[in-house]
């Protein structure tokens, strides 16, 4: 089509009737839910406001964040080691890594937490194989230690699969080229494979961090004073169960939202130059929903 004919065309904006109908339906439902939530006195919003900034709640948030960071560090470090073992050409090493994954992925994390917490029932004293050393297991495996071991080791099994997928996503020619340059397997993995695998590893790792934050609530069963357990202690005294659960839920939502922003930033950073789409923020989704696109002429959006 010539430029003269193109100039005579009338641009007609696209009609998105289905989109606007969906927006209206969702808005109506949202208003109905919000009206029910904020007008129902049983939610106890005054109590929510009273305890939202309570010292015990803030202490619980600190423990939750500590458990998340430490457990994820253990999970990532061990996950990388297990992933490298899994892709090893040695069948013994690869088999041992597979058994590790089978155990920690095949049993619920709550069971693992209870197992570590009650380890003294199996081994009352721990010697670490050193003659003359007899340590009381109850002194070593405290509730906090059991929580870190349970969460960290369980996470390492999942992170190992994420890292393994990232390693396998790198073209084998990269390893061959590094070998031709005289690099050994460890140097190749550290300098060539893992840096390129980060684009595949980062997005699911962000999801694992958010999942770990929420999984820390499970340690309340072994009396670790994280966010949920701190809320439980308060409502066991004042019997305001629902308001305190709302307080805990609001803080979980706030923290996971902040982590989600950080995840989005990291995804964009590692995806630069790859041409792959990145995760959109809520604001971008809203702007896209309300934006009316014009039709295209010769592949150019008007």
BELSUL-V240871 format. One record per residue. N is the residue number from 0. D_LAST is the distance of its C-alpha to the last C-alpha in Angstrom with 1 decimal. Layout:
n=[N,N]
d_last=[D_LAST,D_LAST]
This chain:
n=[0,1,2,3,4,5,6,7,8,9,10,11,12,13,14,15,16,17,18,19,20,21,22,23,24,25,26,27,28,29,30,31,32,33,34,35,36,37,38,39,40,41,42,43,44,45,46,47,48,49,50,51,52,53,54,55,56,57,58,59,60,61,62,63,64,65,66,67,68,69,70,71,72,73,74,75,76,77,78,79,80,81,82,83,84,85,86,87,88,89,90,91,92,93,94,95,96,97,98,99,100,101,102,103,104,105,106,107,108,109,110,111,112,113,114,115,116,117,118,119,120,121,122,123,124,125,126,127,128,129,130,131,132,133,134,135,136,137,138,139,140,141,142,143,144,145,146,147,148,149,150,151,152,153,154,155,156,157,158,159,160,161,162,163,164,165,166,167,168,169,170,171,172,173,174,175,176,177,178,179,180,181,182,183,184,185,186,187,188,189,190,191,192,193,194,195,196,197,198,199,200,201,202,203,204,205,206,207,208,209,210,211,212,213,214,215,216,217,218,219,220,221,222,223,224,225,226,227,228,229,230,231,232,233,234,235,236,237,238,239,240,241,242,243,244,245,246,247,248,249,250,251,252,253,254,255,256,257,258,259,260,261,262,263,264,265,266,267,268,269,270,271,272,273,274,275,276,277,278,279,280,281,282,283,284,285,286,287,288,289,290,291,292,293,294,295,296,297,298,299,300,301]
d_last=[16.5,17.0,14.8,16.5,15.6,11.9,12.0,13.8,11.4,10.6,7.5,9.5,9.0,11.1,14.7,16.6,20.1,21.9,20.4,21.5,24.8,25.4,24.7,27.1,29.7,29.6,29.8,32.8,34.5,34.0,35.5,38.4,39.1,38.9,41.1,43.6,43.7,44.1,46.6,48.8,51.7,52.6,49.8,51.7,48.9,51.5,53.1,49.7,49.2,52.8,52.7,49.1,50.3,53.8,55.4,56.2,52.6,51.5,54.2,53.0,49.5,51.0,52.9,49.8,47.8,50.8,51.2,47.5,47.6,51.0,50.5,47.1,48.7,51.5,49.2,47.0,50.0,51.9,48.9,48.3,52.0,52.1,49.0,50.5,53.7,51.9,50.5,53.9,55.8,58.9,59.4,61.5,58.9,56.1,58.3,59.2,55.5,54.8,57.7,56.5,53.1,54.8,57.0,54.5,51.6,54.0,55.6,53.9,53.4,55.5,58.4,58.1,58.2,61.4,62.9,62.5,63.8,66.9,67.5,70.9,72.2,71.9,72.7,74.7,75.0,72.8,74.3,71.4,74.1,75.9,79.7,81.0,77.6,77.5,74.6,74.2,71.1,70.6,70.4,67.9,65.6,64.8,62.1,59.6,60.5,60.3,56.8,55.6,57.3,56.0,52.4,52.3,54.0,52.0,48.7,49.8,50.1,46.4,45.2,47.2,45.1,41.9,43.2,44.5,41.2,39.7,42.5,42.1,38.4,39.4,40.1,43.8,43.6,43.1,46.5,48.1,46.8,48.2,51.4,51.7,51.4,54.4,52.7,54.5,52.9,52.7,51.1,48.6,47.6,47.4,45.7,43.6,43.0,42.6,40.1,37.8,38.4,37.2,33.6,35.1,37.7,35.9,33.7,36.6,38.9,36.9,37.3,41.0,41.4,40.0,42.2,45.1,44.7,45.1,47.8,49.9,50.7,52.9,55.4,56.4,58.8,60.8,60.8,58.5,57.4,53.6,51.2,52.1,55.8,55.9,54.4,57.0,59.8,58.8,58.4,61.7,63.3,61.6,60.6,57.1,55.5,52.2,51.3,52.1,50.1,47.2,47.8,47.8,44.6,42.7,43.7,42.8,39.3,39.0,40.2,38.2,35.0,35.9,36.6,33.3,31.5,33.7,33.1,29.3,29.8,32.2,29.9,27.1,29.8,31.3,28.0,26.8,26.3,26.9,23.4,24.4,22.5,24.3,25.5,23.1,24.8,25.2,23.0,20.1,20.7,20.8,17.6,15.9,17.9,16.8,13.1,11.2,8.3,5.6,6.5,6.0,7.3,10.1,9.4,6.3,3.8,0.0]
